[in-house]
Amino acid sequence: MASYYSNRLHGRRMSDGTRYHRDSLICAHKKYELGTMLKVTNIKNGKSVVVRVADRCSGHRIIDLSYAAAKEIGIIRAGVAMVRVEKYEEEKGVPFKNEKKIELPELD
């Protein structure tokens, strides 16, 4: 279950020392380390968002999202939704690498 931060928390300090801004893509989670990137997917509609853990949450919810993150996955109207939370790891491949193999003719 996921919920989102109320607007009255706008400007207050979070556990990592930053101030909460309702338009940032951050969240509060019980177990993951501060600074961890998480992919949160709304099970009902399939929309997902990548957020950074900036705070700790308490209560029955697994994760609390910022207003912008909740809006991105469509849980503003409901207030609470079932979500899937996965650790997000960015692919660090070779930039601008051509995935398509080019076959060259052999020379005599």
DRENTORKOL-3810 file (N, C-alpha, C; in nm, 4 decimals):
REM DRENTORKOL-3810
@n.u->0.0842; n.v->-0.1186; n.w->0.0000; ca.u->0.0000; ca.v->0.0000; ca.w->0.0000; c.u->0.0880; c.v->0.1240; c.w->0.0000
@n.u->0.0488; n.v->0.2187; n.w->-0.0803; ca.u->0.1231; ca.v->0.3448; ca.w->-0.0894; c.u->0.0274; c.v->0.4612; c.w->-0.0702
@n.u->0.0780; n.v->0.5672; n.w->-0.0107; ca.u->0.0034; ca.v->0.6916; ca.w->0.0026; c.u->0.0972; c.v->0.8040; c.w->-0.0410
@n.u->0.0542; n.v->0.9289; n.w->-0.0221; ca.u->0.1426; ca.v->1.0399; ca.w->-0.0585; c.u->0.1399; c.v->1.1478; c.w->0.0488
@n.u->0.2462; n.v->1.2308; n.w->0.0494; ca.u->0.2620; ca.v->1.3372; ca.w->0.1476; c.u->0.1562; c.v->1.4448; c.w->0.1295
@n.u->0.1073; n.v->1.4990; n.w->0.2385; ca.u->0.0123; ca.v->1.6093; ca.w->0.2297; c.u->0.0865; c.v->1.7383; c.w->0.1956
@n.u->0.0138; n.v->1.8360; n.w->0.1488; ca.u->0.0737; ca.v->1.9634; ca.w->0.1088; c.u->0.1263; c.v->2.0431; c.w->0.2279
@n.u->0.0766; n.v->2.0162; n.w->0.3482; ca.u->0.1219; ca.v->2.0939; ca.w->0.4644; c.u->0.2669; c.v->2.0616; c.w->0.5038
@n.u->0.3236; n.v->1.9523; n.w->0.4516; ca.u->0.4626; ca.v->1.9183; ca.w->0.4801; c.u->0.5603; c.v->1.9911; c.w->0.3892
@n.u->0.5090; n.v->2.0655; n.w->0.2901; ca.u->0.5934; ca.v->2.1372; ca.w->0.1943; c.u->0.6897; c.v->2.2313; c.w->0.2682
@n.u->0.8203; n.v->2.2126; n.w->0.2446; ca.u->0.9221; ca.v->2.2975; ca.w->0.3062; c.u->0.9856; c.v->2.2402; c.w->0.4315
@n.u->0.9310; n.v->2.1350; n.w->0.4875; ca.u->0.9901; ca.v->2.0749; ca.w->0.6076; c.u->1.1086; c.v->1.9869; c.w->0.5719
@n.u->1.1990; n.v->1.9718; n.w->0.6675; ca.u->1.3182; ca.v->1.8897; ca.w->0.6457; c.u->1.2831; c.v->1.7416; c.w->0.6495
@n.u->1.3546; n.v->1.6657; n.w->0.5654; ca.u->1.3356; ca.v->1.5216; ca.w->0.5602; c.u->1.4545; c.v->1.4549; c.w->0.6292
@n.u->1.4540; n.v->1.3229; n.w->0.6375; ca.u->1.5597; ca.v->1.2493; ca.w->0.7069; c.u->1.6973; c.v->1.2684; c.w->0.6449
@n.u->1.7046; n.v->1.2887; n.w->0.5131; ca.u->1.8347; ca.v->1.3063; ca.w->0.4485; c.u->1.8839; c.v->1.4513; c.w->0.4537
@n.u->1.8086; n.v->1.5414; n.w->0.5173; ca.u->1.8504; ca.v->1.6797; ca.w->0.5349; c.u->1.7936; c.v->1.7757; c.w->0.4320
@n.u->1.7395; n.v->1.7272; n.w->0.3233; ca.u->1.6812; ca.v->1.8154; ca.w->0.2217; c.u->1.5421; c.v->1.8582; c.w->0.2648
@n.u->1.4931; n.v->1.9624; n.w->0.2020; ca.u->1.3574; ca.v->2.0087; ca.w->0.2300; c.u->1.2605; c.v->1.9444; c.w->0.1325
@n.u->1.1422; n.v->1.9092; n.w->0.1831; ca.u->1.0403; ca.v->1.8473; ca.w->0.0984; c.u->0.9825; c.v->1.9509; c.w->0.0029
@n.u->0.9764; n.v->1.9160; n.w->-0.1233; ca.u->0.9107; ca.v->1.9982; ca.w->-0.2247; c.u->0.8107; c.v->1.9087; c.w->-0.2949
@n.u->0.6877; n.v->1.9520; n.w->-0.3031; ca.u->0.5810; ca.v->1.8665; ca.w->-0.3552; c.u->0.5996; c.v->1.8281; c.w->-0.5014
@n.u->0.6825; n.v->1.9015; n.w->-0.5756; ca.u->0.7039; ca.v->1.8723; ca.w->-0.7173; c.u->0.8259; c.v->1.7854; c.w->-0.7444
@n.u->0.8953; n.v->1.7412; n.w->-0.6403; ca.u->1.0118; ca.v->1.6550; ca.w->-0.6592; c.u->0.9691; c.v->1.5085; c.w->-0.6567
@n.u->1.0470; n.v->1.4244; n.w->-0.7211; ca.u->1.0152; ca.v->1.2813; ca.w->-0.7280; c.u->1.0925; c.v->1.2080; c.w->-0.6185
@n.u->1.0392; n.v->1.2137; n.w->-0.4970; ca.u->1.1020; ca.v->1.1509; ca.w->-0.3813; c.u->0.9986; c.v->1.0673; c.w->-0.3062
@n.u->1.0472; n.v->0.9884; n.w->-0.2109; ca.u->0.9558; ca.v->0.9052; ca.w->-0.1325; c.u->1.0145; c.v->0.8789; c.w->0.0053
@n.u->0.9321; n.v->0.8187; n.w->0.0893; ca.u->0.9757; ca.v->0.7699; ca.w->0.2202; c.u->0.9529; c.v->0.6194; c.w->0.2200
@n.u->1.0525; n.v->0.5446; n.w->0.2669; ca.u->1.0415; ca.v->0.3989; ca.w->0.2706; c.u->1.0974; c.v->0.3497; c.w->0.4026
@n.u->1.0463; n.v->0.2363; n.w->0.4512; ca.u->1.0888; ca.v->0.1827; ca.w->0.5796; c.u->1.2262; c.v->0.1169; c.w->0.5753
@n.u->1.2561; n.v->0.0406; n.w->0.4695; ca.u->1.3740; ca.v->-0.0451; ca.w->0.4707; c.u->1.4896; c.v->0.0011; c.w->0.3833
@n.u->1.4623; n.v->0.0557; n.w->0.2653; ca.u->1.5711; ca.v->0.0927; ca.w->0.1746; c.u->1.6519; c.v->0.2096; c.w->0.2299
@n.u->1.7820; n.v->0.2114; n.w->0.1972; ca.u->1.8713; ca.v->0.3184; ca.w->0.2421; c.u->1.8310; c.v->0.4511; c.w->0.1803
@n.u->1.8637; n.v->0.5592; n.w->0.2507; ca.u->1.8394; ca.v->0.6917; ca.w->0.1962; c.u->1.9244; c.v->0.7093; c.w->0.0702
@n.u->1.8656; n.v->0.7670; n.w->-0.0333; ca.u->1.9361; ca.v->0.7873; ca.w->-0.1593; c.u->1.9141; c.v->0.6773; c.w->-0.2612
@n.u->1.8527; n.v->0.5663; n.w->-0.2219; ca.u->1.8260; ca.v->0.4556; ca.w->-0.3140; c.u->1.7185; c.v->0.4957; c.w->-0.4139
@n.u->1.7369; n.v->0.4572; n.w->-0.5390; ca.u->1.6377; ca.v->0.4840; ca.w->-0.6423; c.u->1.5425; c.v->0.3647; c.w->-0.6506
@n.u->1.4124; n.v->0.3925; n.w->-0.6499; ca.u->1.3105; ca.v->0.2886; ca.w->-0.6545; c.u->1.2156; c.v->0.3114; c.w->-0.7712
@n.u->1.1718; n.v->0.2033; n.w->-0.8323; ca.u->1.0692; ca.v->0.2113; ca.w->-0.9362; c.u->0.9383; c.v->0.1666; c.w->-0.8720
@n.u->0.8401; n.v->0.2575; n.w->-0.8710; ca.u->0.7109; ca.v->0.2311; ca.w->-0.8095; c.u->0.6071; c.v->0.2198; c.w->-0.9209
@n.u->0.5355; n.v->0.1074; n.w->-0.9249; ca.u->0.4367; ca.v->0.0826; ca.w->-1.0293; c.u->0.2993; c.v->0.0643; c.w->-0.9661
@n.u->0.2014; n.v->0.1405; n.w->-1.0161; ca.u->0.0635; ca.v->0.1267; ca.w->-0.9724; c.u->0.0081; c.v->-0.0008; c.w->-1.0359
@n.u->-0.0337; n.v->-0.0957; n.w->-0.9554; ca.u->-0.0803; ca.v->-0.2241; ca.w->-1.0059; c.u->-0.2103; c.v->-0.2093; c.w->-1.0851
@n.u->-0.2945; n.v->-0.1155; n.w->-1.0462; ca.u->-0.4253; ca.v->-0.0994; ca.w->-1.1099; c.u->-0.4161; c.v->-0.0509; c.w->-1.2546
@n.u->-0.3272; n.v->0.0482; n.w->-1.2819; ca.u->-0.3219; ca.v->0.1047; ca.w->-1.4172; c.u->-0.1896; c.v->0.0810; c.w->-1.4896
@n.u->-0.0893; n.v->0.0255; n.w->-1.4229; ca.u->0.0381; ca.v->-0.0062; ca.w->-1.4867; c.u->0.1344; c.v->0.1094; c.w->-1.5003
@n.u->0.0990; n.v->0.2293; n.w->-1.4549; ca.u->0.1889; ca.v->0.3451; ca.w->-1.4648; c.u->0.2985; c.v->0.3320; c.w->-1.3598
@n.u->0.4182; n.v->0.3813; n.w->-1.3960; ca.u->0.5294; ca.v->0.3721; ca.w->-1.3021; c.u->0.6085; c.v->0.5017; c.w->-1.2991
@n.u->0.6855; n.v->0.5181; n.w->-1.1915; ca.u->0.7687; ca.v->0.6361; ca.w->-1.1714; c.u->0.8932; c.v->0.5939; c.w->-1.0949
@n.u->1.0045; n.v->0.6614; n.w->-1.1206; ca.u->1.1291; ca.v->0.6360; ca.w->-1.0479; c.u->1.1469; c.v->0.7481; c.w->-0.9460
@n.u->1.1634; n.v->0.7101; n.w->-0.8190; ca.u->1.1766; ca.v->0.8063; ca.w->-0.7099; c.u->1.3018; c.v->0.7760; c.w->-0.6271
@n.u->1.3455; n.v->0.8770; n.w->-0.5517; ca.u->1.4617; ca.v->0.8625; ca.w->-0.4637; c.u->1.4131; c.v->0.8594; c.w->-0.3197
@n.u->1.4675; n.v->0.7666; n.w->-0.2390; ca.u->1.4301; ca.v->0.7579; ca.w->-0.0975; c.u->1.4982; c.v->0.8722; c.w->-0.0230
@n.u->1.4160; n.v->0.9597; n.w->0.0386; ca.u->1.4690; ca.v->1.0752; ca.w->0.1095; c.u->1.4225; c.v->1.0808; c.w->0.2546
@n.u->1.3369; n.v->0.9890; n.w->0.2955; ca.u->1.2792; ca.v->0.9952; ca.w->0.4290; c.u->1.2418; c.v->0.8548; c.w->0.4759
@n.u->1.2097; n.v->0.8419; n.w->0.6016; ca.u->1.1611; ca.v->0.7172; ca.w->0.6591; c.u->1.0122; c.v->0.7334; c.w->0.6841
@n.u->0.9373; n.v->0.6260; n.w->0.6629; ca.u->0.7936; ca.v->0.6329; ca.w->0.6893; c.u->0.7590; c.v->0.5416; c.w->0.8056
@n.u->0.6466; n.v->0.5703; n.w->0.8651; ca.u->0.5998; ca.v->0.4880; ca.w->0.9758; c.u->0.4543; c.v->0.4517; c.w->0.9489
@n.u->0.4020; n.v->0.3638; n.w->1.0268; ca.u->0.2626; ca.v->0.3248; ca.w->1.0086; c.u->0.2503; c.v->0.1982; c.w->0.9260
@n.u->0.1345; n.v->0.1807; n.w->0.8654; ca.u->0.1036; ca.v->0.0584; ca.w->0.7928; c.u->0.1458; c.v->0.0617; c.w->0.6473
@n.u->0.1788; n.v->0.1765; n.w->0.5953; ca.u->0.2141; ca.v->0.1887; ca.w->0.4554; c.u->0.3590; c.v->0.1467; c.w->0.4325
@n.u->0.3863; n.v->0.0900; n.w->0.3164; ca.u->0.5229; ca.v->0.0525; ca.w->0.2807; c.u->0.5992; c.v->0.1749; c.w->0.2321
@n.u->0.5296; n.v->0.2611; n.w->0.1562; ca.u->0.5961; ca.v->0.3747; ca.w->0.0931; c.u->0.5029; c.v->0.4948; c.w->0.0918
@n.u->0.5607; n.v->0.6135; n.w->0.1141; ca.u->0.4895; ca.v->0.7405; ca.w->0.1008; c.u->0.5557; c.v->0.8176; c.w->-0.0123
@n.u->0.4770; n.v->0.8582; n.w->-0.1109; ca.u->0.5298; ca.v->0.9280; ca.w->-0.2282; c.u->0.5104; c.v->1.0783; c.w->-0.2152
@n.u->0.5908; n.v->1.1540; n.w->-0.2877; ca.u->0.5672; ca.v->1.2974; ca.w->-0.2976; c.u->0.4430; c.v->1.3189; c.w->-0.3835
@n.u->0.3886; n.v->1.4406; n.w->-0.3791; ca.u->0.2680; ca.v->1.4717; ca.w->-0.4556; c.u->0.2904; c.v->1.4495; c.w->-0.6048
@n.u->0.4059; n.v->1.4930; n.w->-0.6567; ca.u->0.4353; ca.v->1.4784; ca.w->-0.8001; c.u->0.4449; c.v->1.3316; c.w->-0.8412
@n.u->0.5066; n.v->1.2490; n.w->-0.7581; ca.u->0.5187; ca.v->1.1065; ca.w->-0.7891; c.u->0.3821; c.v->1.0384; c.w->-0.7845
@n.u->0.2999; n.v->1.0749; n.w->-0.6872; ca.u->0.1655; ca.v->1.0173; ca.w->-0.6771; c.u->0.0798; c.v->1.0578; c.w->-0.7968
@n.u->0.0958; n.v->1.1810; n.w->-0.8408; ca.u->0.0216; ca.v->1.2287; ca.w->-0.9576; c.u->0.0650; c.v->1.1552; c.w->-1.0838
@n.u->0.1946; n.v->1.1270; n.w->-1.0939; ca.u->0.2515; ca.v->1.0572; ca.w->-1.2101; c.u->0.1923; c.v->0.9166; c.w->-1.2277
@n.u->0.1670; n.v->0.8467; n.w->-1.1166; ca.u->0.1133; ca.v->0.7109; ca.w->-1.1279; c.u->-0.0374; c.v->0.7039; c.w->-1.1032
@n.u->-0.0998; n.v->0.8188; n.w->-1.0790; ca.u->-0.2452; ca.v->0.8240; ca.w->-1.0717; c.u->-0.3093; c.v->0.7783; c.w->-0.9428
@n.u->-0.2522; n.v->0.8176; n.w->-0.8285; ca.u->-0.3165; ca.v->0.7789; ca.w->-0.7019; c.u->-0.3671; c.v->0.8996; c.w->-0.6228
@n.u->-0.3721; n.v->1.0172; n.w->-0.6844; ca.u->-0.4163; ca.v->1.1377; ca.w->-0.6133; c.u->-0.5622; c.v->1.1251; c.w->-0.5711
@n.u->-0.6480; n.v->1.0852; n.w->-0.6618; ca.u->-0.7912; ca.v->1.0769; ca.w->-0.6324; c.u->-0.8208; c.v->0.9707; c.w->-0.5253
@n.u->-0.7587; n.v->0.8540; n.w->-0.5372; ca.u->-0.7839; ca.v->0.7457; ca.w->-0.4424; c.u->-0.7178; c.v->0.7712; c.w->-0.3072
@n.u->-0.5998; n.v->0.8339; n.w->-0.3075; ca.u->-0.5280; ca.v->0.8604; ca.w->-0.1832; c.u->-0.4368; c.v->0.7471; c.w->-0.1410
@n.u->-0.4800; n.v->0.6243; n.w->-0.1629; ca.u->-0.4035; ca.v->0.5055; ca.w->-0.1277; c.u->-0.4179; c.v->0.4063; c.w->-0.2421
@n.u->-0.3101; n.v->0.3350; n.w->-0.2749; ca.u->-0.3164; ca.v->0.2379; ca.w->-0.3846; c.u->-0.2192; c.v->0.1243; c.w->-0.3599
@n.u->-0.2483; n.v->0.0119; n.w->-0.4216; ca.u->-0.1568; ca.v->-0.1025; ca.w->-0.4194; c.u->-0.0498; c.v->-0.0776; c.w->-0.5251
@n.u->0.0759; n.v->-0.0882; n.w->-0.4854; ca.u->0.1872; ca.v->-0.0644; ca.w->-0.5769; c.u->0.2897; c.v->-0.1763; c.w->-0.5662
@n.u->0.3735; n.v->-0.1849; n.w->-0.6690; ca.u->0.4880; ca.v->-0.2759; ca.w->-0.6683; c.u->0.6118; c.v->-0.1878; c.w->-0.6585
@n.u->0.6997; n.v->-0.2184; n.w->-0.5638; ca.u->0.8216; ca.v->-0.1406; ca.w->-0.5425; c.u->0.9412; c.v->-0.2274; c.w->-0.5770
@n.u->1.0269; n.v->-0.1768; n.w->-0.6667; ca.u->1.1480; ca.v->-0.2483; ca.w->-0.7077; c.u->1.2660; c.v->-0.1528; c.w->-0.7001
@n.u->1.3801; n.v->-0.2055; n.w->-0.6655; ca.u->1.5022; ca.v->-0.1247; ca.w->-0.6672; c.u->1.5365; c.v->-0.0954; c.w->-0.8130
@n.u->1.5637; n.v->0.0313; n.w->-0.8434; ca.u->1.5908; ca.v->0.0732; ca.w->-0.9806; c.u->1.7413; c.v->0.0877; c.w->-0.9987
@n.u->1.7938; n.v->0.0166; n.w->-1.0958; ca.u->1.9356; ca.v->0.0287; ca.w->-1.1276; c.u->1.9475; c.v->0.0689; c.w->-1.2731
@n.u->2.0101; n.v->0.1806; n.w->-1.2933; ca.u->2.0263; ca.v->0.2348; ca.w->-1.4275; c.u->2.1255; c.v->0.1503; c.w->-1.5061
@n.u->2.0912; n.v->0.1246; n.w->-1.6318; ca.u->2.1821; ca.v->0.0490; ca.w->-1.7171; c.u->2.3028; c.v->0.1351; c.w->-1.7492
@n.u->2.4200; n.v->0.0788; n.w->-1.7300; ca.u->2.5424; ca.v->0.1542; ca.w->-1.7551; c.u->2.6197; c.v->0.0881; c.w->-1.8675
@n.u->2.5623; n.v->0.0943; n.w->-1.9842; ca.u->2.6271; ca.v->0.0365; ca.w->-2.1006; c.u->2.7188; c.v->0.1378; c.w->-2.1669
@n.u->2.7681; n.v->0.1027; n.w->-2.2835; ca.u->2.8538; ca.v->0.1920; ca.w->-2.3596; c.u->2.7644; c.v->0.2943; c.w->-2.4288
@n.u->2.7864; n.v->0.4230; n.w->-2.4045; ca.u->2.7001; ca.v->0.5224; ca.w->-2.4678; c.u->2.7204; c.v->0.5253; c.w->-2.6189
@n.u->2.6132; n.v->0.5422; n.w->-2.6900; ca.u->2.6113; ca.v->0.5533; ca.w->-2.8356; c.u->2.6646; c.v->0.4294; c.w->-2.9053
@n.u->2.6549; n.v->0.3171; n.w->-2.8403; ca.u->2.7003; ca.v->0.1929; ca.w->-2.9012; c.u->2.5953; c.v->0.1465; c.w->-3.0015
@n.u->2.6393; n.v->0.1110; n.w->-3.1193; ca.u->2.5488; ca.v->0.0628; ca.w->-3.2212; c.u->2.5168; c.v->-0.0837; c.w->-3.1914
@n.u->2.3915; n.v->-0.1119; n.w->-3.1584; ca.u->2.3505; ca.v->-0.2476; ca.w->-3.1224; c.u->2.3442; c.v->-0.3404; c.w->-3.2440
@n.u->2.3253; n.v->-0.2823; n.w->-3.3600; ca.u->2.3116; ca.v->-0.3612; ca.w->-3.4815; c.u->2.4502; c.v->-0.3948; c.w->-3.5365
@n.u->2.4743; n.v->-0.5230; n.w->-3.5615; ca.u->2.6043; ca.v->-0.5633; ca.w->-3.6153; c.u->2.6067; c.v->-0.5384; c.w->-3.7653
@n.u->2.7160; n.v->-0.4814; n.w->-3.8099; ca.u->2.7339; ca.v->-0.4549; ca.w->-3.9526; c.u->2.8306; c.v->-0.5579; c.w->-4.0078
@n.u->2.7850; n.v->-0.6303; n.w->-4.1068; ca.u->2.8709; ca.v->-0.7314; ca.w->-4.1673; c.u->2.9413; c.v->-0.6711; c.w->-4.2885
@n.u->3.0735; n.v->-0.6807; n.w->-4.2865; ca.u->3.1533; ca.v->-0.6278; ca.w->-4.3954; c.u->3.2028; c.v->-0.7428; c.w->-4.4830
@n.u->3.2119; n.v->-0.7209; n.w->-4.6125; ca.u->3.2620; ca.v->-0.8270; ca.w->-4.6998; c.u->3.4114; c.v->-0.8468; c.w->-4.6774
@n.u->3.4562; n.v->-0.9693; n.w->-4.6953; ca.u->3.5979; ca.v->-0.9990; ca.w->-4.6802; c.u->3.6745; c.v->-0.9525; c.w->-4.8042
@n.u->3.7946; n.v->-0.9049; n.w->-4.7816; ca.u->3.8792; ca.v->-0.8600; ca.w->-4.8928; c.u->3.9802; c.v->-0.9666; c.w->-4.9274
@n.u->4.0108; n.v->-0.9813; n.w->-5.0566; ca.u->4.1113; ca.v->-1.0786; ca.w->-5.1005; c.u->4.2501; c.v->-1.0234; c.w->-5.0872
END
